[in-house]
Amino acid sequence: MSEVSVNTEGDSLKDVAMNLLAAFQALGAEHQALAAEEQETTAAERRGTVRRMVQSITYAARTVAESVEQVATIYGLRAFGISQQRAKDADGANYSALLSIGDAEELLYETAAYVQAAAQRLGEAYQPTKKHPGLARARRPQEMRTVLTKLGAALTALSAEVVERNLTDDAGEFDRCIAFLVTLEERVCRVVPAQASGPSAEDVTAAILADPEIARAAAAALERAGA
């Protein structure tokens, strides 16, 4: 059997796996929020839109989970030096009648395509509709920001490996998807700033005592309120 020596120390696949795992875990809060919203929504068309969002998140999560498992398989194949080894015939030559074992290169490209598919499903989830464009937003923006940034980081690393190993003729094959994840994050993960609270009762009292004009205005307001 031919041996393939692969140094996995510092392998970027570890970071890819951790980024994908973080994205998968963060999807849970968004799915939970959307599923609850679907149950609480009574308008049929609006509920249908939310239901499609739930379905897209579900599909994306499944695809990301499969991607994590693919990365783990690739890492294991490399660590054990398994790369398309074949059975041997009686003379010790490769026996092509049986399948070969482990094609990490093919799996690497497939994983990048999986992550791209997950990104596309998330884009579908937050595609604005004509009647309910306001629904195209993250219910849990902090978690969804994690999802999108981690997917972008994972796909960037996978794309670099795909190019380095000459697995594609287009060096920028996944660039558009990576840029899309950034744009999607900016659009759907906006956090509405909390409204500033008004002056406290102590502040109002101090202002009345310090300024006669404010005191007269406050007295007049109270008089009108009691009229």
N, C-alpha and C positions, 0 to 999 in steps of 0.2 A: 504494500500500500504506500502510495506517495504521501509524504508528509509536507504540510504547509506551515511554515513558522510565521506566526502572527503575534506582534506585540500589542497587547490590549491595554497596557499601562497608559493612563491618560486618555483613553479612547473617548472620543466625543459622544459615542453612543450612550454612555452613562448619563451625560447631561441631557441628551435627547429623551431618554426614558423618563428621567425625573421631570422634565418639562411637560411631557405628555401626561404623566401621572397627575401632576398638579392641575393641568387643564381638565382632565377627566373628573377629578374630585370637585373642582370648583363648579362644574356644570350642575351638580346636584341641587344647589340652592336656587338656581334659576329655574330648573325644571319643576321644583317643588312650588315655587311662587306662581308659575304659569299654570300648573295643574290646579292649584287652589283657585286661581282667577277663572279658569274655565268652569269650575263647578259653581262659582258664585255669579257668573254672567248669565242673564236670562235672555237677552236679545239674541236671536238665532244666528244672524249673520256675524255679529261681533264674536259670539261664542265659537263659531266655525273658524274664524281667523285665529283665535287663541288656540284652538285645538290643533290647527296646522302648525303653529309655533311649537307646541308641546311635542308633536310628532317629529319635527325637524331636530329639536334638541335631543330627543331620544335616539334618532338615527346618528346624529353627530357623536353622541356619547358612546354608542356601540362601536362606531368606526375608530374613535380615539382609543378605546379599550383594545381593539384588535391591533392597532398600531403599536401599543405598548408591548403586546405579546410578540409581535413581529420583531421589534427591536431586541427584545430579550433573546429570541431565537438566533438572530444575526450575531449577537454578542457571543452566545454560546458556541455557535459554529466556528467563529473566528478563534475563540479561546482554545477549542479542542483541535484546531487545525483541520476542520472538515470542510472540504471544498470540492464538491462534485466527484468524489471518489466512486469508482465503479467496482463491481464484482470482478473476479479474475477467472479466466478459463484454466484448463488443465496445464497450459504452458505458462501461466502467470501473466498473460496479457489481459488488457481490459476486455470485459465481456459485455458487449453493448445490448445483448438481448434483455438484460435486466436494467432497472432504473438506476440512476446515479443518486448519491446521497448529498443533500445539502448544497443549495446554491445561494450563498449569502448575498452575492451581487444582485441577483434577481429580486430577492426579498428586500434589499435596500431600496431599490427603485420602486417596488410595490408599496413600501411603507410611505415613501414621500407622496405617492399618488393617493394613498389612504388619507393622509393628513390634509392634502388638498381637497379631497372629497368632503371631509368633515368641515373644512372652512366654507365650502360652497353651501353645505346644508345650513350652517349658521347664517350665512348671507340670505338664504331663502327664508329662514325664520323671521328675520327682521326686515324683510322687503316691505316697504310701505304699500298699503292698499289705498284705493281711491276714496273709499268711504270711511276708513278708519286709519289714517296715516299715523295718528298718535299712538297706536299700539306698537309701532315698530321701535321699541326702546327696551333696554334691559330693565327687568324688575329688580335685579340685584346687580347694580352697575359695578360695584367693587369686585365681586366674584367674576363677572363676565369680562372685566378688564384683565383679570388674571388668566382666564381661559384664552382670550385672543392674543395676549402678549406671549404666553407660553407656547401656544401653537405656532406663532410666528417665529419664535426662537428655535423651536424644534425643526420646523420646515427649513429655516435658514441653514442649520447645521446639516440636515439631510441633503439639501440641495448641493452644499459644498462637497460632500462626500460623493454624491452622484457624479458631479463634474470631475472631481479628482480621479475617480476610477473609470472615467470615460464610458459611463453608462447612458449617456444621452448625447445627441448631436447638437442640442440647443443649450448652451451654458446658462441662459436666462429662463429656462423652461418654467421654473417655479417663482420667478421674481414677481410676476403680476399678482399671484396669489398672496405672497408675503406683503406686498403693498396694499392689497385689498383688506387684509386683516388689520392693518394700521388704520385705514380709512373707516372700516366698520367699527372699530373701537371708539374712534373719535365721534362717530355719529350716534351710536346707541348707548354709550356708557357715560353720558353726561349726568353729572350729579347736580340736582337743583340745590342751590345754597340755602341754608336755613335762614328763615326770616329773623332779622335782628329783633330782640325783645325790646319793648318800650321802657321808659324810665320807671324805676321802682317808686313805691309810695314814699320812701324817704327822700328820693330825689325831687319829687313833686312838692312835698312839704317844704323842703329847703328852698326851692325856687320861689314859692309863695311868700315865705318869710323874708327872703332877700330882696324881692322886687315888688313894690306896691302896685305896679301896673298888672303884674301877673296875679296878685292877690285880688284886685278888683275884678279882673276877667274871670277868675275862678268863682268868685262870689256870684257874679252875674250868671254864670253857667249853671251853678247850683240852684239859683232862684228860678231860672227857666225850667230846669228839670223838675222842680217841685210844683210848678204851676199847673 
